[in-house]
Structures are given as structure tokens and as C-alpha cells.
Amino acid sequence: MADQIIDHTTAEGLQADARRDRLLVGWVVVRDQPGPGQFIARLVTEAPTVYVLRADTLAELHAQLPPGVERSDRQMADPPDLVEIWFAT
């Protein structure tokens, strides 16, 4: 299934809907996807979804994340392209 690029408003709605039904909701931020120097944040519940935010810089991506998320640093065991994870609180 292909990624569906969404905007801030859609991200906010999807996150709110997911929070009603699931315990775990977050955004996984990776670099160099879909191309070098770009960033995506993928909505993740029990599994990754097709919904992604996309930006050319990390700051632009952060500005698109919905409110009510808390940043978690990457762990040593994470894949090299994983930058951070934002969990809905």
C-alpha cells in the first residue's frame, strides 16, 4: 500500500481518532525518505500506517506534528535512519 501524504489538520484528526481506540499512538520520524535530505513522520498505532507527514527539514516536520505529543530520543538499537519518536500523551 502506498504512503498517503497528509497535512497538519489531517494529522491532528487521525491522531485524535486513533487515541480513542488505541493505547499506543505515535509518530516515527525518519530521515532520507522518500529522498536524501528529506524527512517523514509516520503515524504508528499497533503497526505502522500509510499516513505520513513529509518535509525538507526536521524543523518543518516538527511544525506539522499535531499537538499533544512528547518526544522520545532514538535508542542505540534503532535503525540508523530513525531520528526520533513522538508519542501522543
Secondary structure, 3 states (H helix, E strand, C coil): CCCEECCHHHHHHHHHHHHHHCCCCEEEEEECCCCCCCEEEEEECCCEEEEEEEECCHHHHHHHCCCCEEEEECCCCCCCCEEEEEEEC
